[in-house]
Amino acid sequence: MTKSRICDNVTFLSLNQSFLMHTIDDLNLKALKQPHANDNYLCWKKNITSFSFDYFRPDKTSKPIAMKRITLLFFVLTVSSQTIAQIKDPVVDAIVKEASENSQLEILAHELFDKIGARLIGTPQMQQAHDWAVAKYTGWGIDAKNEKWGEWRGWERGVSHIDMVYPRVKSLEGTQLAWSPSTGGKAVTAEVIIIPDVADSVSFQKWLPAVKGKFVLMSMKQPTGRPDYNWEEFGTKESVEKMKADRTAQTDAWAARLKKTGYTNRTLPVALEKAGAAGVVTSNWSRGFGVNKIFDAYTKKIPTVDVALEDYGLLYRLTESGTIPRISVLTDSKDKGMVPTFNTIAEIKGTEKADEYVMLSAHFDSWDGGSGATDNGTGTLTMMEAMRILKKIYPNPKRTILVGHWSSEEQGLNGSRAFVEDHPEIIQNLQALFNQDNGTGRVVNISGQGFLNSYDYISRWLSKVPDKFKDKLETRFPGSPGGGGSDFASFVAVGAPGFSLSSNSWLYGSYTWHTNRDTYDKVVFDDVRNNAIVAAILAYAACEDPNRTSREKSVLPANAKTGEPGKWPEQKKATRKGGVDLTEMPIKK
């Protein structure tokens, strides 16, 4: 059974049976078949031959203000709309069989992650990926196209070589950040210098000329390269507490140091560049062994590189001790000017209700420190595989099935926001959208995104999914509307039913999310296969549903900080011309 939540206070089990219940005069409910009836909520608890109903009328805090427990006898109906999951559905069986016996996931992953690689917006690899996806869909007999929505600063990554040449020779682990300027085919060799702890911005301006001709270390030196889980497994309680206290104090002190310069993390590199620095060196540790997060450079003329924690600490300690190291940096890259940006859209045309739509969704772009395997290559593969299976098993859906592979999600959901703006006819007739974008793990959570009646239809669709593919899946209804994070939010903001198929962790946040280790070998193919099955069955069930989904919104709880009534997220416009001023570009991190 699928564990679900319909309010902040109560957990219940959604059952695969329907029950004939006696009338309860004192509760004066007319629709006991529904998990909620108008202002009344029923929180269901399974009993062997009866239900215990916790009945309450919610107030603004969603706390029960009156509660009555009533045990009801019932008769089990052997055939009902809730018993679908117990009846063999040949389409569902065929979806599972195709996904299990003829999976294309490993092939797709190799072609996308290994051959094409990372898919930074504005790069040739992003365009190559779009063209590859269209060719794949076409080969499966699915209509597909690349749909232009804007333009972005074009850039192509080349090699990065970072070496310490004094006081000893050592190749350093690191890479240039996205959109970093080239060194012009020649290595730049210079000493390093650390951002000082000055009294105020006036003092910093007096110090600033000291950076001329030097590489500036702009990140804090981490006190440990061991993640917390490693400390907690092997360290004493005293040493773990001391490490965390020291790290917090050091982090606060470094933040105060940067604040006193009068600049931010975005504007300081520009100031260093104007002052004549040879380059900027950062280290954005991701709190795991060997992982750094790789984002974008803000400099326009000098290179910005990220160096691994271990090697960055080496440079920092040598500089602190007075043994000033020299490093040699070679970064090749090409500025490509403004280039067009696209979404890849594929379609399986509906038969009975062709102007109503079920959408699968996953952003296609990535940061380029790794190969974009789990962010969001696995989401991309989940939806491509689901579409391939649906075309083979369910080629004539009642509603039209679309898939959107969005670009520039990482810079602020721009591709999906542009689609929402450009296609009101689809948004108005959207039955549901299912988005996947948080790693390689099995789908373990679905929220109703604040849609009041989301329980009714999502639970109905989920009843089609065999238990083995949803045994860890939790649902939360009605949930709260997502204001960002991934592309489903672009649809939710305009009141369209978009839902996130959220995955379990696999330490995604530390080890693969936007990191230099987001590569093919981190993919858990069994879990991605599971997700493709779930996505395909949900799309099938949503297509077959005789009813249109309700878009009625729930009343949102008051803001805990301000006390003001909760507000539905507002629609945000897509950035249609991006990357021109990197210090002002919105980045979804």
N, C-alpha and C positions, 0 to 999 in steps of 0.2 A: 504493500500500500504506500501511497505517497503522503508523506508528512506535510501538512499545510498549516498556514497561519492566516486567520481572517481578522485578527485584531491584535493589538499590542499585548493583550493579557492572556489569550487563550490559544493553546495548540490543539488541533483536532486531527483525526485521521479521516481522509476522504475515502468513502467506501465504494465498492463496486456493486452494491445492491441498492434497490429502491424499496421503501417500506410503506405499507398502508398503516396509517397511524390514527388513533382515536382522536375525536375532536376534544379540544381543551377549552372549555367555555371561559374559565377564569383568566386565560391568557388572551382571549379574544383575537387569535391569529387566524387569518383566512388562507394563508399560503405556507403551510408547514413544509411543503415540498422544497421550498427555497431555503438556502443557508442563511438568508436574512430576509426580512419582510418589512419594507418601509423603514421605520425608525427602530425596529426591534431586531435584535441579534440572537440567533440560536447557536450556541457553541456545542458541537456534537461530541459525545464520548461513547465509544463503542462498549456495549455490554453483550453478554452471550445471547440473551433473549429479550433484551430491552435496551432503550436508550435513556441515558441520563441527560437532561437538558439543563444547562445553566443559562437561565434567562435573565437578561438585563437590558436596560435602556441606557445607551451610552451618553455621557455628557461630553463637554468639550475636551476633557482630558483623557477620554476613552477609558476611564475607570468605571467599573460596575458600580451603580448607585443603588441597585436593588437586585436581589438574587433569589431565585426560587428553584429548587430542584424537584423535578417531577419525573417519575419513572413511568414509562409508557410501554405497554405491550404492543406488539405489532405482528403482522403476517408478512413473511417474505414473499415478494412477488418474483416468480421465476423468470419472467420475461419483462424487461423494462428498458428504458433508455440508458439506465445506469449499468446494465449488464453487458454492454458492448464489449468490454475488455475481456469478458469470459467467453465470448463467441469467436470462433476462428474467422478472421478476415483474410481472404486470399490475397488481397493487395498488400496488407501488412506483412503477411508471411513471405510474399515475394520480395518485398523491400528488404526484409531481414536476410533472406537467402542471397540476394544479389550483392548486398553490402558485405556479407560474410564470405562468400565464395568467389566473388569476382571484383574485389576491391581494387581501385586504381590509386589509392592514397599514396603508397610508397613511390610509384612512378611519378605522380604529380609533384610530390615533395622534392624528389630529386631534380626534376626539370626546373621547378620554380626556385628552390633554395640554393641548389648547387650550380646550376647552369646560368640562371639569370642573377640570382643573389638578392641583395637588399634593394628596396624599392623606394628610395627617397624621392619625394615630389620634385619634379623638374629635371630629373636625371634620365639619361638614355635607358637605364634599366627599368625605370617606371614605365616608359613607353613600350619597351620590349615586353614587359609583363602584360600590359593591356593587350597587345597584339597576340601574344601567346594564348591568353584566355579566350579571345574571340575565335582563334583557330581551333582550340580544344572544343569549345561549344559547337562550332560549326561541324566538326568531325563527329560529334554525337547527335547531329541532326537538330540542334537547338539554335534558333535565331539569336544572334548576338551582335552587338555593335559597341564602339567606343563613342561616347557622347561628350562633346566638348562643353565645358562649363566656365573656363577661365584661362588664366595664364600665370606662370610662376617663373621666378628667376632660375634659369637653367644652370646646371653645374654637373661636372663629372669628376669623380674621385680618381686620383692616381695613387702612386705608391707613397708610403710614409716611412722614413728612416730616421730614428732618433737614437743617438749614441752619446755616451759620456766619453770624452777624450782626455779629461784631466780630473782628478789626480791619477786615474788609471783608465784603461779602455774597457768599456762595457756597453754592449748593445742594450738599449732600454726598451721595455715593452710599452708601446703606446701607438697612437694614431692621430691624424689630423681630424678635427671636428668637421661636421657637414658645412659646406659653403666656405671652408677656409681658403684664403688666398694661397697661391702657389709660391714657392721660393724661386721660380724661374729656371728650373733645371739645375740649379747649383745648391749645394749645402751651405747653410749659414752657421758659422761657428762663433760662439760667444759665451761669456760668463753668465751665471744666473744670479738673480737678486730677489729678495723676499719683500713683499709688501710690509712696510714697517708699522709699528704701533705708535702713531703720532697723537698729538694732543687734540688736533681738530683739522678741519679741511684747509685752513690757512697754512698750517704746518705741512700738510700733505702737498700742497702746491709748491712749497719751497723745496720739498724733497724730490718732486716729480722729475726734474731734469736728470736725476741719477740713473734713470732707467735707460738712457740713451745708449744704444748699441748692446743692450743686455736682454736676455730672456727673463721674464718676470714670473716668479712662482706665485700664483694667485689663489691657491687653495690651502686649506688648513692641513697640517701634517697630522694624519690619524694616529692616535696613541696605540692602536692595535690593528693588526690585519686579520684577526680572528673574529668571526661572527659571534654574536651573543650566544647562539645555541651551543657553540663549541666551548665557550667559557663556562656556560651553565652545566654542561655535561662533565667537565673535568676539573674546573676550578673550585677552590674553597668558597664558601659563602662570603667570607671577608674579602677575598681577592676580587670576586665578581662585583661586589658592591663598590669597592674602591675604584675598579676600572671604570664603572659606569659613572660614578661621581666625578672622577677626573675628566672623563670624556665630555660630560655635560658642561663642566666648568670651562674646558678648553674650547668647546663649540661656542659657548656664549661669549667668551673673550674674543674669539676670531670674528664673530658677527659684529661685535662692538668695534673691533679694529677696522673692518671694512666700512662700517657706517661712518666712522670719523673721517674717512677720506672724502666724504661728500658725494660719493658715487654709489651705484648699484652694481650687482653682478653683470648687468648688461652694459652699463655705460662706462664702467671702469676699463674694460679692454680697449674701448675707443679712445679714452684719455691716454692710456699707455701708448697706444699707436701714434697718437698725435705728438707725444713727447719723445718719439724716436726709438721706442723699444724694438729690439730685434724680433721679438715674438712673445706670445703668451703661453704659459704652461699651466695646465689645470690637472686635477685628479678628482673625479667625481665617483667616489667609491660607492658601491651598491650594497655594502654590508654583507658580502658573501666572499668565499675564497675565490680570488682571481677575477672578480667581476667589477667593471666600471660602467657607468651609464654614459653613453655617447650621444650628445646632442649637437648643437650648432654653434658656429663661431660668430662673433659680432664684429670682428675686425674686417677691414676691406683691403688692406695692403700687406699686412704681416701675418705669418701663420699663427694659428691657435691649435695647440695639440693637447691631448689628454694622455697622461702617463699613469701606468698602473701604480696602485698604492705602494707596493714594495719599492719600486724604483723612484717614485716621487719622494718617499720618505728618505731614501738615500741622498738624493740631491738636497733636500731640505736640511738634513742633519749636518751634512758636510758644510753647507753655507753657514749654518748657525755656529759651527765650531771654528769658523775662520778659514777653513780649507775650501776656497771658492772653486766649485767645479766649473768646467767648460763643457758645453754640449754642442753637438753638430746636428742640425735638423734639415732634412730634405723632404719637402712635401710637393708632390705633383698634383695639379688639378687644372680643370679647364672651366672657365666661365663661358656659358653657352648663350648668354643673353636671355630674353624672355621667350619662353616656350609654352605651347598650349597644354592645358591640363584636361584630363578626361575622367569619366566614370565608365566602367564596363558594365553594360546592361544586357541581360539575356532573358529570353521569354519563351514559355510554353503556353500557347494560346488556349484560352478557355473555350468551352463548347456551349454551355447553357447560359452562363453569366459572364461573357467575355469581357464586359466592362467593369467587372469587380475583380479585385486583385489580392493575391496572397504573395507576400514578398519574403525572400531570404536575403540576408544582409551581412556583409563583413567588409571591413576596410582593407584595401589592397596595398596601401603604401606602408612604409616602415621607416624607422631610423636605420642608419647604415653602418653601425658599429659591428654588427654580426651579419646575418642573412635574413633577418625578419622572419624567423621560423615560427615562433609562438606568438609574435605580435606583428602582424596578425596572419601569418601564413597558415596556421592551423585552422583559424576561422574561415579563411578563404577556401582551403581544401574541403572543410566540412560542407560548405555551401555548394561548391562545384560538384562534389561527389553526390550530394543530395539531389542536385539538378540532374546529373547523369542518370541516377537510379530512377527518378520520377519519370524522365523521358522514356526510359525503357519499360517501366512497370505500369505507369499511369500516364500514357501519352495524350489522353484526351480529358484533361481535368475540367470540372464544371466551371471553375473560375480560372482566370489567367494567373499563371505563376510567373513571377519576376524574380530575378536576383540582381542585387546591386553590389558591385565591387567598387568601393569608394576610394578616391584619392584624397590626399591632404587631410585625412582624419587627424594626423598627429599635430597639425598646425591649427586645429580648432574645428573639426568636423565639417570642413569646407565643402567637400564633395557631396555629402548627403544633404547639407543645408541648401546647396545649389539645386539639387534634385527636387527637394521639397518646394522650393520657390518656382522652379520651372515646370512642374507637373501637378498643378492643382487638380486636374481631372483624375489622376491616380490617387492622390491623397484623399480626395473626397469619397472615393470608392474603395478604400483600402480595408479589406477584411481583417488582416493582421500582418505584422512584420515581425520576423524572428531574426535577431542579431546575435552573433557570437564573436567575442573579442576579449578574452582574458586568459589566454594560455591554452595549453595542450590538454588539460584535464577534462574528465567527464563532466557533463552538465549536472550541477547539483542544486541549482537554485533558479527559480523563475518568480519574478514579482509581477503583480497585477498593474504596476506603474500608476496607481491611483485611480484606475477605472473601476467604478463602483461595482459593476456586474462582471468583472473579469473572471471571478471564480466560476461563473456559470459555463462560459465557453472554453476557457483554458482547461478546466477540469474535465470537461467533456472530451476535448481533443486528446488530453493526456491519457484518458481511459483506453485509447487505442494502442498506446505504447505498451508492449509486453513488460512485465514486472522486472525482468532481469536488466533492462536498459534504463530503469528509473528507480531502482531500489534505494538509492541514496538521494533522490531528488526531493527537495523541499520547495514548497510554494508559499507565497505570502500574499494575502488578499485583504483589502484591495491594494495594499502597498502604497508607496509614495512615488510620485513622478520623478524620473531622473532628469536632472537639469544639464547633464554633460556626461563626460566619461567615455562615451562611445556613440555610434551613429543612431541607435534607436532613439536617443534623446532629441534628435532633429525632428523626428516624427511626433513624439510625445508632446513637444512644445506647441504643435499646432492642433493638438487634440486627436491625433491619429493613433490607433492602437499598435504601438511598437513595443516589443518585449525583448529583454536580454536573456539569452541562454547562458547563464553564468557558470563558470567551471570551478572545479576544486583547484587547490593551490599549486602543488608541485614546486613550492617556493618560487613561484612566478615573479613576485615583486622584487625579490633579491637577485635571482639568478638569470632571468631571461628578459624581463620587461625593460626594453630600451637599452640592453647591455651589449657588450662585446662578445658575449657567449650565447646569443640567441641564434642557434645554429641547428642544422638538421638532426644532429645526434640528441637533442633535447626533446624531440617529439615522441610522445607515447602513442603509438599508432592504434593500439586497442581502444584507447579512450577517444581518439578522433573518430574511429569507426563507429563507436557508440553514438557519438554526437551527430554524425551524418545520418544514422538511422533515426534518431529522435527528430532531427530537423525535417527529414523526408516525411515521416509519419505525421508530424504536426501540420506540415503543409498540405498533405493529403486530406487530413481530417478537417482542416479549415476550409479547404475547397469544397468538400462534400457537405458541410454543415448547411442545412436548409435555411438557417437564420442568419441575418446580418449581425455582426457584433455591435453591442451597445457601446456608445462613447460617453455615457453619462459619467461625470467626474465625482469622486468622493469629496466630502468636506475635509480639507486638510487641517491637521492640528495646528494650534498656535505656535509661532516661533518661540522656542524656549528662552531665547535671549531677550527679545524685544517685547514679547507678549502679543505681537500683532498677528492677525489671522494669517494662516498659511496661504501662499499664493502659488498658482500653477506656473511652471517655468515659462518665460517669454521666448518667442521665436527670435533667433539671432540671424542676422544676414551673413551669407557666405562672403569671405574675402575672395574677390574675383581676380585680383591682381596682387600677387604675393611675393614676398622675399626681396622687395625693393629696399626697405629699411629694416634690417634684421633686428635692430634694437627695439623696434616697435611692434614686430610681428607677434601675434598671439600664438603661444605654444602650449599645446595640451600635454602637460607632463605629469 
